[in-house]
Amino acid sequence: MSLILFGPPVHFDFGARKLLPQVLASARCAKPLFVTDRGVLAAGVFKQATEGLSSDLTQALFSEVPPNPTEASAIAGAQAFHAFGCDGVVGIGGGAALDLAKAIAILATHSPPLWNYSNRNPAELPLGVTPPLILMPTTSGTGSEVGRSAVIIFDNGIKAGVRCPAIVTAAVCDPELTLGLPPLVTATTGMDALAHCVETYCSATVNPPADAIAVDGMQRIFSNIRQAVLHGHDRQARWHMMMGSLEGALCFQKGMGAVHACAHPLGALGYHHGTLNAILLPHVLRLNLDFLGEKANKIAELCGARSVSEMPEKIFNLIAELGIPLRLRDLGLERVRLSGIAQAAMLDNANKTNPRLMTVDLYEALLDQVY
């Protein structure tokens, strides 16, 4: 039996950022710690996102956000939370900033190590009360603003999640914050969102509402990703991409598959999650094709393939068209660094819900293909 859960309140539309003062007041948060990255600051997006707030309210700022958030950065953020005397957290940025904001909110009221609360830890401890947490995405990729976990690289080197489905007080999703995203960032984050929709849809977990949401997300992303990459100021394309991103994360409750089972340990080596998902997605679809049933026909229809067998190639060609690297070696990854990735993929939680029962040998063969 599936647990059906669809997350926090979401304010979604052009200009939704202007509701931030109201959302903070509703959460009784008078002094939030703002978590964002230096790129968002430099691009002026942070200023845009917080334009409804007085400048003195945004002084408690933590911008040391790594491309893949780490336990060490979460501990540093929690220290900043207490040093500033904060009573809440606002995450503004891409998936790294939002996941880090979640981890900081957890460590604000829970003792480290963060691994104590990881869903990969057999002795996982339950989470207690956390401060108000408001998340504002500035990319259309991870959907972390409504995702059920905070994905972190722990001090032990494992990239995995902290299960925190009830931690987000509210999400504020304003597609205007994505209008200035560069084409490659738009492409890789968009393919991240697409991978979420595809993998959750393919998961064997029974959850018809989530399947319907995943199909809607795929349709939006397949129909708009090219336009968003080529014409970044197309407001409707950006709206649909952000909605597709949110929808992909709403479906995380179904579990994912071999794409994420590989992307997590590869990401622990320092590579961009969305890029890894894009590289892996068509190959995993081909690997799983005979285990998808009617779902393969629906994905083929949505991506414009003439047949199910053509569907993985159609998605591969889309990735090439968007200018995303096609192989792991194109990222500068040395072949020797793949040692142990197949074994790590078998242990990843995403592996449990891949539609095809995987083995180390199958993962090794997959990694050979994508290298």
C-alpha angles and dihedrals in degrees: 000000000000126000106228112207129158106187140227131344110284126206104200130177144075107305094018088133088075088070092064095098090051092047091050091049091049089052090048090236111151100166114028127183107233114217116196140133131254093249092058089048094048093048092054092241093121090055089048092049093051099038092121093060130079114253093243090060092060097052094099096081133161113188103161093111115153119212086251109031116238137202089244092056090048091053090049090050092051089051089053089049091058095038091056092043093238128177100195145014131239117192116200120178143042127329094289093057093044095048090046090050088055092050091048091051089052095049091046087075103016129067119244148274094087088206087076088075100039120123087224092059112095088209093050112168121219119250120244130194117333130186120264111287125198121183128200117184120213094184133049101233128080100032086213090152088077100020119121097229144044107231110214140166101238124213088258090064096251118130107213144125139279104216107232110149095159101041100095114086094191141340122222111200117187116170089200088075089065099050093097098047112130116248097252093048089049090050099047095042090045091053088049089057091046091051089053092052093045098045096045090047091051094048112111091226109119111240113130095184090055091047090054091050092048091052091050090049092050091050092052094047097044089049098047112026095088092049093047091051096045098036107027095178093060098120097199093050090051091048092053093045092053091047091049090050092051091047093052091056094046086064096053086103087078092059125235134242151229095324091064094034087064098034093058098059091038089051089054085066088063104265126137112267098218092049091051091049091051093050093048101040103081092043093050090047090055090048092051098037098109091049099053101076114187090351089075089059092052094050090047090051093049095048093046098247117156091220141009091253090055093050100088091048091049090056091044089054091049090055091050091048090053091054096245118148111263101205137040090239088061087067091058092254112156115227092234090064090067089073108119096010093109091052091047091050090056089056095047116106091232089065091066093069101040106127092232120057104247132211134192089256092054091050091048090052091048092051090049089054095050095042 
